[in-house]
Amino acid sequence: MDIRKLSDTEQPPMELLLLADPSVLLVSQYLKRGECFVAVVDNEIVGEYVLLPTRPDTVEIVNIAVAEPEQGKGIGKQLVKHAIQNAALQGYKTIEIGTGNSGMSQLALYQKCGFRMTGIDRDFFIRHYSEPIFENGIQVVDMVRLSQDL
Ligand code: COA
């Protein structure tokens, strides 16, 4: 598997981006300001993440997804580790990520990759999304914020 930056001439992998974030508007906004990296197997994009500078010295993984048939095979972990190394190489001091209150497996993955919880952005998903979102039978209302020093 190869992880590389999406080139300016390539179409962003919208199906994957929307798997992690159902808002077409938010996704297209942060794609303009961030960098999208893709995981490629046999010439097919099977995963992606988007790194977005948010504050001085700080970057955030604002979107990460692996194609459903390829989930659970370690690709997500490789993408998170790649994002951490990539951010460090670019000179950032802190990397952040957020996930919904219902994201049990995401919370496990991010903590296994060294992230620690820093706070809860209460009602984030109510403020930013017009439709209710459910995951694991739980409404996604609050965002759990995590970060790690680089
Ligand atoms: N308890 C403990 N560990 C858990 C767990 C649980 N309940 N659920 C998952 N994990 C661990 C796995 O064991 C694995 O760690 P390991 O390698 O040490 O065993 C790790 O979390 C995830 O494994 P991996 O196979 O690399 O993840 P993946 O390729 O399936 O990608 C996502 C993870 C989240 C990117 C993927 O499931 C996805 O695209 N989901 C839909 C989009 C999404 O929710 N994106 C995130 C938005 S915040």
py3Dmol code that shows the C-alpha trace and the ligand (Angstrom):
import py3Dmol

protein = """\
ATOM      1  CA  MET A   1       0.000   0.000   0.000  1.00  0.00           C
ATOM      2  CA  ASP A   2       1.178   3.488  -0.874  1.00  0.00           C
ATOM      3  CA  ILE A   3       0.117   6.665   0.957  1.00  0.00           C
ATOM      4  CA  ARG A   4       0.566   9.805  -1.130  1.00  0.00           C
ATOM      5  CA  LYS A   5      -0.731  13.336  -1.500  1.00  0.00           C
ATOM      6  CA  LEU A   6      -3.689  13.729  -3.834  1.00  0.00           C
ATOM      7  CA  SER A   7      -2.496  15.769  -6.798  1.00  0.00           C
ATOM      8  CA  ASP A   8      -4.197  19.007  -7.830  1.00  0.00           C
ATOM      9  CA  THR A   9      -5.450  17.376 -11.029  1.00  0.00           C
ATOM     10  CA  GLU A  10      -7.152  14.434  -9.269  1.00  0.00           C
ATOM     11  CA  GLN A  11     -10.751  14.428  -8.079  1.00  0.00           C
ATOM     12  CA  PRO A  12     -11.031  14.148  -4.267  1.00  0.00           C
ATOM     13  CA  PRO A  13     -12.405  10.734  -3.155  1.00  0.00           C
ATOM     14  CA  MET A  14     -15.816  12.161  -2.166  1.00  0.00           C
ATOM     15  CA  GLU A  15     -17.412   8.820  -1.331  1.00  0.00           C
ATOM     16  CA  LEU A  16     -14.736   8.209   1.321  1.00  0.00           C
ATOM     17  CA  LEU A  17     -14.737  11.813   2.561  1.00  0.00           C
ATOM     18  CA  LEU A  18     -18.515  11.654   3.078  1.00  0.00           C
ATOM     19  CA  LEU A  19     -18.170   8.387   5.000  1.00  0.00           C
ATOM     20  CA  ALA A  20     -16.369  10.340   7.728  1.00  0.00           C
ATOM     21  CA  ASP A  21     -18.337  13.587   7.397  1.00  0.00           C
ATOM     22  CA  PRO A  22     -21.815  13.723   5.842  1.00  0.00           C
ATOM     23  CA  SER A  23     -21.661  17.465   5.122  1.00  0.00           C
ATOM     24  CA  VAL A  24     -20.751  18.108   1.469  1.00  0.00           C
ATOM     25  CA  LEU A  25     -20.442  21.806   2.325  1.00  0.00           C
ATOM     26  CA  LEU A  26     -17.976  21.343   5.216  1.00  0.00           C
ATOM     27  CA  VAL A  27     -15.948  18.754   3.276  1.00  0.00           C
ATOM     28  CA  SER A  28     -15.594  21.009   0.238  1.00  0.00           C
ATOM     29  CA  GLN A  29     -14.670  23.976   2.465  1.00  0.00           C
ATOM     30  CA  TYR A  30     -11.832  22.224   4.283  1.00  0.00           C
ATOM     31  CA  LEU A  31     -10.588  20.485   1.133  1.00  0.00           C
ATOM     32  CA  LYS A  32      -9.828  23.948  -0.266  1.00  0.00           C
ATOM     33  CA  ARG A  33      -7.677  24.896   2.734  1.00  0.00           C
ATOM     34  CA  GLY A  34      -6.179  21.504   3.665  1.00  0.00           C
ATOM     35  CA  GLU A  35      -4.134  18.718   2.102  1.00  0.00           C
ATOM     36  CA  CYS A  36      -5.708  15.366   1.197  1.00  0.00           C
ATOM     37  CA  PHE A  37      -3.614  12.191   1.366  1.00  0.00           C
ATOM     38  CA  VAL A  38      -4.771   8.888  -0.085  1.00  0.00           C
ATOM     39  CA  ALA A  39      -3.966   5.244   0.552  1.00  0.00           C
ATOM     40  CA  VAL A  40      -3.675   3.360  -2.732  1.00  0.00           C
ATOM     41  CA  VAL A  41      -3.769  -0.411  -3.285  1.00  0.00           C
ATOM     42  CA  ASP A  42      -3.570  -1.797  -6.839  1.00  0.00           C
ATOM     43  CA  ASN A  43      -4.209   1.674  -8.292  1.00  0.00           C
ATOM     44  CA  GLU A  44      -7.399   2.032  -6.236  1.00  0.00           C
ATOM     45  CA  ILE A  45      -7.922   4.634  -3.506  1.00  0.00           C
ATOM     46  CA  VAL A  46      -8.939   2.685  -0.391  1.00  0.00           C
ATOM     47  CA  GLY A  47      -8.499   5.381   2.248  1.00  0.00           C
ATOM     48  CA  GLU A  48      -7.848   9.058   2.831  1.00  0.00           C
ATOM     49  CA  TYR A  49      -7.146  11.702   5.406  1.00  0.00           C
ATOM     50  CA  VAL A  50      -7.219  15.497   5.303  1.00  0.00           C
ATOM     51  CA  LEU A  51      -4.745  17.641   7.263  1.00  0.00           C
ATOM     52  CA  LEU A  52      -5.831  21.207   7.956  1.00  0.00           C
ATOM     53  CA  PRO A  53      -3.717  23.896   9.656  1.00  0.00           C
ATOM     54  CA  THR A  54      -5.949  25.399  12.348  1.00  0.00           C
ATOM     55  CA  ARG A  55      -3.763  27.585  14.591  1.00  0.00           C
ATOM     56  CA  PRO A  56      -0.066  28.521  14.631  1.00  0.00           C
ATOM     57  CA  ASP A  57       1.964  25.271  14.977  1.00  0.00           C
ATOM     58  CA  THR A  58      -1.225  23.179  15.044  1.00  0.00           C
ATOM     59  CA  VAL A  59      -2.754  20.941  12.431  1.00  0.00           C
ATOM     60  CA  GLU A  60      -5.891  18.815  12.585  1.00  0.00           C
ATOM     61  CA  ILE A  61      -6.919  15.576  10.909  1.00  0.00           C
ATOM     62  CA  VAL A  62     -10.344  16.863   9.875  1.00  0.00           C
ATOM     63  CA  ASN A  63     -11.375  13.775   7.908  1.00  0.00           C
ATOM     64  CA  ILE A  64     -10.181  10.153   7.800  1.00  0.00           C
ATOM     65  CA  ALA A  65     -11.858   7.166   6.209  1.00  0.00           C
ATOM     66  CA  VAL A  66     -11.197   3.699   4.841  1.00  0.00           C
ATOM     67  CA  ALA A  67     -13.454   2.045   2.239  1.00  0.00           C
ATOM     68  CA  GLU A  68     -15.913  -0.241   4.020  1.00  0.00           C
ATOM     69  CA  PRO A  69     -14.675  -3.563   2.534  1.00  0.00           C
ATOM     70  CA  GLU A  70     -11.107  -2.640   3.570  1.00  0.00           C
ATOM     71  CA  GLN A  71     -11.878  -1.608   7.165  1.00  0.00           C
ATOM     72  CA  GLY A  72     -10.387  -3.573  10.058  1.00  0.00           C
ATOM     73  CA  LYS A  73      -7.220  -4.465   8.137  1.00  0.00           C
ATOM     74  CA  GLY A  74      -4.895  -1.857   9.661  1.00  0.00           C
ATOM     75  CA  ILE A  75      -5.217   0.782   6.933  1.00  0.00           C
ATOM     76  CA  GLY A  76      -6.798   3.361   9.264  1.00  0.00           C
ATOM     77  CA  LYS A  77      -3.962   2.945  11.760  1.00  0.00           C
ATOM     78  CA  GLN A  78      -1.373   3.378   8.991  1.00  0.00           C
ATOM     79  CA  LEU A  79      -3.153   6.541   7.830  1.00  0.00           C
ATOM     80  CA  VAL A  80      -3.217   8.023  11.357  1.00  0.00           C
ATOM     81  CA  LYS A  81       0.480   7.214  11.851  1.00  0.00           C
ATOM     82  CA  HIS A  82       1.286   8.713   8.443  1.00  0.00           C
ATOM     83  CA  ALA A  83      -0.614  11.892   9.360  1.00  0.00           C
ATOM     84  CA  ILE A  84       1.348  12.202  12.624  1.00  0.00           C
ATOM     85  CA  GLN A  85       4.730  11.755  10.859  1.00  0.00           C
ATOM     86  CA  ASN A  86       3.687  14.050   8.046  1.00  0.00           C
ATOM     87  CA  ALA A  87       2.637  16.818  10.477  1.00  0.00           C
ATOM     88  CA  ALA A  88       5.912  16.461  12.432  1.00  0.00           C
ATOM     89  CA  LEU A  89       7.958  16.615   9.215  1.00  0.00           C
ATOM     90  CA  GLN A  90       6.109  19.793   8.224  1.00  0.00           C
ATOM     91  CA  GLY A  91       7.202  21.351  11.534  1.00  0.00           C
ATOM     92  CA  TYR A  92       3.884  21.396  13.383  1.00  0.00           C
ATOM     93  CA  LYS A  93       4.087  21.102  17.181  1.00  0.00           C
ATOM     94  CA  THR A  94       0.614  19.695  17.839  1.00  0.00           C
ATOM     95  CA  ILE A  95      -1.773  17.443  15.947  1.00  0.00           C
ATOM     96  CA  GLU A  96      -5.464  17.309  16.816  1.00  0.00           C
ATOM     97  CA  ILE A  97      -8.441  15.183  15.891  1.00  0.00           C
ATOM     98  CA  GLY A  98     -12.084  15.147  16.872  1.00  0.00           C
ATOM     99  CA  THR A  99     -14.724  12.441  16.835  1.00  0.00           C
ATOM    100  CA  GLY A 100     -18.360  12.061  17.771  1.00  0.00           C
ATOM    101  CA  ASN A 101     -19.423  10.930  21.236  1.00  0.00           C
ATOM    102  CA  SER A 102     -20.600   7.659  19.624  1.00  0.00           C
ATOM    103  CA  GLY A 103     -17.283   6.823  17.899  1.00  0.00           C
ATOM    104  CA  MET A 104     -16.097   3.929  20.059  1.00  0.00           C
ATOM    105  CA  SER A 105     -13.734   2.380  17.492  1.00  0.00           C
ATOM    106  CA  GLN A 106     -12.396   5.787  16.420  1.00  0.00           C
ATOM    107  CA  LEU A 107     -11.613   6.662  20.056  1.00  0.00           C
ATOM    108  CA  ALA A 108      -9.792   3.319  20.424  1.00  0.00           C
ATOM    109  CA  LEU A 109      -7.797   3.868  17.227  1.00  0.00           C
ATOM    110  CA  TYR A 110      -6.759   7.438  18.015  1.00  0.00           C
ATOM    111  CA  GLN A 111      -5.665   6.561  21.572  1.00  0.00           C
ATOM    112  CA  LYS A 112      -3.715   3.544  20.272  1.00  0.00           C
ATOM    113  CA  CYS A 113      -1.900   6.033  18.017  1.00  0.00           C
ATOM    114  CA  GLY A 114      -0.923   8.282  20.938  1.00  0.00           C
ATOM    115  CA  PHE A 115      -3.738  10.855  21.071  1.00  0.00           C
ATOM    116  CA  ARG A 116      -5.086  11.969  24.442  1.00  0.00           C
ATOM    117  CA  MET A 117      -8.431  13.546  25.174  1.00  0.00           C
ATOM    118  CA  THR A 118      -8.385  17.281  25.720  1.00  0.00           C
ATOM    119  CA  GLY A 119     -12.030  18.228  25.915  1.00  0.00           C
ATOM    120  CA  ILE A 120     -15.594  17.957  24.709  1.00  0.00           C
ATOM    121  CA  ASP A 121     -17.103  20.416  22.255  1.00  0.00           C
ATOM    122  CA  ARG A 122     -20.680  20.096  23.453  1.00  0.00           C
ATOM    123  CA  ASP A 123     -23.449  20.212  20.815  1.00  0.00           C
ATOM    124  CA  PHE A 124     -20.894  20.565  17.984  1.00  0.00           C
ATOM    125  CA  PHE A 125     -22.897  18.259  15.704  1.00  0.00           C
ATOM    126  CA  ILE A 126     -26.156  20.069  16.511  1.00  0.00           C
ATOM    127  CA  ARG A 127     -24.606  23.441  15.662  1.00  0.00           C
ATOM    128  CA  HIS A 128     -22.879  22.356  12.441  1.00  0.00           C
ATOM    129  CA  TYR A 129     -25.177  19.714  10.871  1.00  0.00           C
ATOM    130  CA  SER A 130     -28.779  20.273   9.846  1.00  0.00           C
ATOM    131  CA  GLU A 131     -29.800  16.573  10.001  1.00  0.00           C
ATOM    132  CA  PRO A 132     -29.475  14.378  13.118  1.00  0.00           C
ATOM    133  CA  ILE A 133     -26.644  11.809  12.793  1.00  0.00           C
ATOM    134  CA  PHE A 134     -26.719   8.392  14.494  1.00  0.00           C
ATOM    135  CA  GLU A 135     -23.839   5.945  14.980  1.00  0.00           C
ATOM    136  CA  ASN A 136     -23.815   2.749  17.037  1.00  0.00           C
ATOM    137  CA  GLY A 137     -27.442   3.553  17.937  1.00  0.00           C
ATOM    138  CA  ILE A 138     -26.390   6.794  19.667  1.00  0.00           C
ATOM    139  CA  GLN A 139     -27.122  10.318  18.423  1.00  0.00           C
ATOM    140  CA  VAL A 140     -23.903  12.156  17.605  1.00  0.00           C
ATOM    141  CA  VAL A 141     -24.175  15.451  19.466  1.00  0.00           C
ATOM    142  CA  ASP A 142     -20.838  16.208  21.151  1.00  0.00           C
ATOM    143  CA  MET A 143     -17.340  16.170  19.676  1.00  0.00           C
ATOM    144  CA  VAL A 144     -14.579  14.521  21.716  1.00  0.00           C
ATOM    145  CA  ARG A 145     -11.381  16.484  21.086  1.00  0.00           C
ATOM    146  CA  LEU A 146      -8.006  14.703  21.185  1.00  0.00           C
ATOM    147  CA  SER A 147      -4.461  15.904  20.591  1.00  0.00           C
ATOM    148  CA  GLN A 148      -0.816  14.911  20.756  1.00  0.00           C
ATOM    149  CA  ASP A 149       2.450  16.811  20.939  1.00  0.00           C
ATOM    150  CA  LEU A 150       4.806  16.193  18.057  1.00  0.00           C
TER     151      LEU A 150
END
"""
ligand_1 = """\
48
COA
N -11.675 -1.546 21.314
C -10.316 -1.590 21.181
N -9.698 -1.379 20.002
C -10.488 -1.120 18.946
C -11.894 -1.086 19.010
C -12.478 -1.313 20.271
N -13.815 -1.278 20.439
N -12.376 -0.807 17.782
C -11.305 -0.667 16.958
N -10.179 -0.866 17.676
C -8.805 -0.813 17.224
C -8.447 -1.997 16.363
O -8.200 -3.121 17.150
C -7.194 -1.453 15.662
O -6.071 -1.434 16.537
P -4.934 -2.585 16.507
O -4.269 -2.472 15.170
O -4.040 -2.205 17.636
O -5.638 -3.879 16.708
C -7.589 0.006 15.444
O -8.580 0.321 16.431
C -8.250 0.301 14.088
O -7.806 -0.549 13.139
P -7.727 -0.307 11.581
O -8.029 -1.610 10.914
O -6.435 0.339 11.235
O -8.903 0.731 11.253
P -9.682 0.896 9.881
O -8.824 0.621 8.716
O -10.984 0.184 9.946
O -9.986 2.491 9.895
C -11.636 4.135 10.433
C -10.649 3.108 10.973
C -12.310 4.849 11.615
C -10.887 5.178 9.595
C -12.674 3.388 9.553
O -13.380 2.471 10.339
C -13.660 4.290 8.844
O -13.409 4.739 7.735
N -14.845 4.534 9.451
C -15.877 5.358 8.802
C -15.476 6.805 8.729
C -15.192 7.394 10.094
O -15.889 7.161 11.059
N -14.109 8.204 10.144
C -13.681 8.858 11.365
C -14.491 10.085 11.625
S -14.051 10.747 13.233
"""
view = py3Dmol.view(width=600, height=400)
view.addModel(protein, "pdb")
view.setStyle({"model": 0}, {"cartoon": {"style": "trace"}})
view.addModel(ligand_1, "xyz")
view.setStyle({"model": 1}, {"stick": {}})
view.zoomTo()
view.show()
